[in-house]
Amino acid sequence: MEDFGNIEIRISGTNGNVELSPDNYDIKDIITMLENAENLLFPNDKQNRPTISYNLQAGSVRHIFTIPLQFIIGFNAIIGQVNKTQDIDFMLSKTALAIEQMQTMAQKKNYVFEISTSLENTNKLEVTPQTKYFRKNVVWADAEFYFYGKITDAGGKDKANIHLLTEEYGTIRVQTSIDFLEQYEKNILYKKMGIYAVGKQNVKSGEIDMSTLKFLELVDYQPKYDADYLNRLREKAQKSWLGNINTDFWINEIRGGYNG
């Protein structure tokens, strides 16, 4: 049986002249906190994340999130690093944005956020009106990318896009022109394809801003072993730099023993 633990975000402050409690905590603030918590814990592949159960408790307002213990251990290390460096520039963009939104709320409403876990000797992170948890040195640059996977959806009423299920990033959404989808003759749904796209990339962390991806071109994707192609490469190499190398052995080494 999988072990579970808790992550707690406690908010203290006042609502008017009354101490903050679940009874006077607005539903819009709850919705914002739920969105922030998901981005804190699972900023990328939300489709394949584990179930997050939630409980709202008094004292002042305590948001309790229950998830598998392995994720809590990693999250505990992250808040420990933030507390130590007083910096969030190293975080993924959605995670950093969640902290920034708490910082903005702390300054706007004079709240104090305390983030901790159920681990023994847990790290703790406080976001107060006096802290300054905002990104300072985030530089995003235009970049080109190739993504490979299975197309699970394509289209859209006003803004068209292609949904591609990838092993590395989960499902990504790439903005696509309606004209391309109208004119493309083949059925691409549930096909394994590559997508050539442009978007923004963090020059410091290498993180890709998935919300900026724009379609350039579809790429044929054939993951299976192609013997003819490898034989052509071998013949070409034999005439140049391979010399006396045992080409059968060399090709097998390059392929890692994979036989299709």
C-alpha positions in Angstrom: 0.0 0.0 0.0 1.3 3.4 -0.9 2.2 5.8 1.9 0.6 9.2 2.0 1.3 12.5 3.7 0.1 16.1 3.9 1.2 19.5 2.7 -0.3 22.3 4.6 -0.7 26.0 3.6 -1.8 28.0 6.6 -3.1 31.5 6.1 -3.3 33.9 9.1 -4.7 37.4 9.0 -8.0 39.2 9.3 -11.1 39.7 7.2 -12.0 43.3 8.2 -11.8 43.4 11.9 -12.4 39.6 12.3 -9.7 37.0 12.5 -9.6 34.9 9.3 -11.4 31.6 9.5 -13.2 29.2 7.2 -16.4 30.9 8.0 -15.3 34.2 6.5 -12.9 32.9 3.8 -14.3 33.7 0.4 -14.9 30.9 -2.1 -12.9 32.8 -4.8 -9.8 32.6 -2.5 -10.4 28.9 -2.1 -10.4 28.4 -5.8 -7.3 30.4 -6.3 -5.5 28.4 -3.6 -6.5 25.1 -5.2 -5.1 26.2 -8.5 -1.9 27.5 -6.8 -1.5 24.2 -4.9 -1.8 22.1 -8.1 0.9 24.3 -9.8 3.1 24.1 -6.7 3.0 20.3 -6.6 2.6 19.3 -10.3 3.4 22.3 -12.6 3.7 20.2 -15.8 1.9 17.0 -16.5 -1.4 17.5 -14.6 -3.1 14.7 -16.7 -1.0 12.0 -15.1 -0.5 13.4 -11.6 -1.8 11.4 -8.6 -5.1 12.3 -6.9 -4.8 15.2 -4.6 -7.4 15.1 -1.7 -8.2 18.4 0.1 -9.5 19.5 3.5 -10.2 23.0 4.8 -9.7 23.4 8.5 -9.8 26.2 11.1 -6.9 27.9 12.7 -6.9 30.5 11.1 -7.4 28.9 7.6 -5.5 25.7 7.0 -5.5 24.1 3.5 -4.5 20.5 3.8 -3.5 18.5 0.7 -2.9 14.8 0.8 -0.7 13.1 -1.8 1.7 10.1 -2.0 4.7 10.5 0.3 7.3 10.5 -2.4 6.0 13.8 -3.8 6.0 15.3 -0.4 9.7 14.5 0.1 10.6 16.3 -3.1 8.3 19.3 -2.3 9.9 19.6 1.2 13.3 19.9 -0.4 12.1 22.7 -2.7 10.6 24.8 0.1 13.7 24.3 2.1 15.8 25.6 -0.8 13.6 28.7 -1.2 13.7 29.4 2.5 17.5 29.1 2.5 18.2 31.2 -0.6 15.1 33.6 -0.4 15.0 33.1 -4.2 12.5 31.5 -6.6 14.3 32.0 -9.9 15.3 28.3 -10.0 11.6 27.1 -9.9 9.6 26.1 -12.9 7.5 29.0 -14.1 4.1 27.7 -12.9 5.5 26.9 -9.5 7.2 30.3 -9.2 4.0 31.9 -10.3 2.1 30.2 -7.5 4.5 31.6 -4.9 4.3 35.0 -6.5 0.5 35.0 -6.3 0.7 34.2 -2.6 3.3 37.0 -2.2 0.9 39.4 -3.9 -2.0 38.3 -1.7 0.1 38.7 1.4 1.0 42.3 0.6 -2.5 43.2 -0.6 -4.5 41.7 2.3 -1.8 41.6 5.0 -1.8 37.8 5.2 0.9 35.4 6.3 1.2 32.1 4.4 3.1 29.3 6.1 3.9 26.3 3.9 4.9 23.0 5.5 4.6 19.2 5.3 3.7 16.3 7.6 7.3 15.1 7.5 9.2 15.0 10.8 11.4 18.1 11.0 9.7 19.5 8.0 11.0 22.6 6.2 8.8 25.6 6.5 8.4 28.6 4.1 6.7 31.8 5.2 5.4 34.3 2.7 4.6 37.6 4.5 3.9 41.2 3.6 7.6 41.9 4.2 9.1 39.0 2.0 9.8 39.6 -1.6 9.2 36.3 -3.4 9.2 37.5 -7.0 11.3 36.3 -9.9 14.2 38.7 -10.7 16.3 37.3 -13.5 13.9 35.3 -15.7 14.9 35.7 -19.4 12.8 33.9 -22.0 14.1 33.6 -25.6 12.5 32.3 -28.8 13.4 28.7 -29.6 12.5 25.9 -32.0 11.5 22.5 -30.8 10.6 19.0 -32.0 8.0 17.0 -30.1 7.1 13.4 -30.8 4.1 11.5 -29.6 0.5 10.6 -30.4 -2.0 13.2 -31.5 -5.1 13.0 -29.2 -7.0 16.0 -30.4 -7.0 18.6 -33.2 -9.2 21.5 -33.8 -11.1 24.2 -31.9 -14.0 26.6 -32.5 -12.1 29.9 -32.4 -8.5 29.1 -31.7 -7.2 25.8 -33.3 -4.6 23.6 -31.6 -3.2 20.2 -31.7 -2.9 18.1 -28.6 0.2 15.8 -28.6 0.7 13.1 -25.9 4.4 12.8 -25.3 6.5 10.6 -23.0 8.6 13.5 -21.7 6.1 16.3 -21.2 2.7 14.6 -21.0 0.1 16.2 -23.2 1.2 19.4 -24.8 -1.0 21.8 -26.8 0.4 23.6 -29.8 -1.4 26.6 -31.4 -2.2 25.8 -35.0 -3.8 27.7 -37.8 -7.4 26.6 -38.8 -6.3 26.8 -42.4 -3.7 24.1 -41.9 -6.2 21.7 -40.3 -8.8 22.4 -43.0 -6.4 21.7 -45.9 -4.5 18.8 -44.5 -5.8 15.7 -46.3 -4.7 12.9 -44.0 -6.4 11.9 -40.7 -3.9 12.7 -38.0 -6.0 11.8 -35.0 -4.4 9.1 -32.8 -1.4 8.9 -35.2 2.2 9.0 -34.0 3.6 12.2 -35.3 6.3 14.7 -34.8 5.6 18.4 -34.4 8.1 21.2 -35.3 7.1 24.3 -33.3 8.4 27.6 -31.9 8.0 28.9 -28.4 9.7 30.6 -25.5 12.4 28.9 -23.4 14.0 29.9 -20.2 17.7 30.6 -21.0 18.7 29.8 -17.4 16.8 26.6 -16.6 15.9 25.4 -20.1 12.3 25.2 -19.2 9.8 25.5 -22.1 6.8 27.8 -21.7 4.2 25.4 -23.1 1.6 28.1 -23.4 3.6 29.8 -26.1 4.0 26.9 -28.5 3.1 27.6 -32.1 2.9 25.1 -34.9 5.3 25.1 -37.8 5.2 21.7 -39.4 4.2 18.1 -39.0 7.0 15.6 -39.1 6.7 11.9 -40.0 7.6 9.8 -37.1 8.8 6.2 -37.6 10.2 4.9 -34.4 10.8 1.3 -35.7 14.1 0.0 -36.7 14.9 0.6 -40.4 17.5 -2.0 -41.6 17.7 -0.6 -45.1 18.6 2.8 -43.8 21.3 1.5 -41.5 22.8 -0.6 -44.4 23.0 2.5 -46.6 24.8 4.3 -43.8 27.2 1.4 -43.3 28.0 1.2 -47.1 28.7 5.0 -47.1 30.9 4.8 -44.0 32.9 1.8 -45.4 34.1 3.9 -48.2 35.3 6.7 -46.0 36.2 6.5 -42.3 35.3 3.0 -41.1 38.2 1.2 -42.8 38.9 -2.1 -41.2 36.2 -1.8 -38.5 33.9 -4.8 -38.1 30.8 -3.0 -39.4 28.3 -5.6 -38.2 29.7 -5.4 -34.7 29.8 -1.5 -34.8 26.2 -1.2 -36.0 25.0 -3.6 -33.3 26.9 -1.5 -30.7 25.2 1.7 -32.0 21.8 0.0 -31.9 22.4 -1.3 -28.4 21.6 -4.8 -29.4 18.1 -3.7 -30.5 16.8 -6.0 -33.3 13.5 -4.3 -34.1 
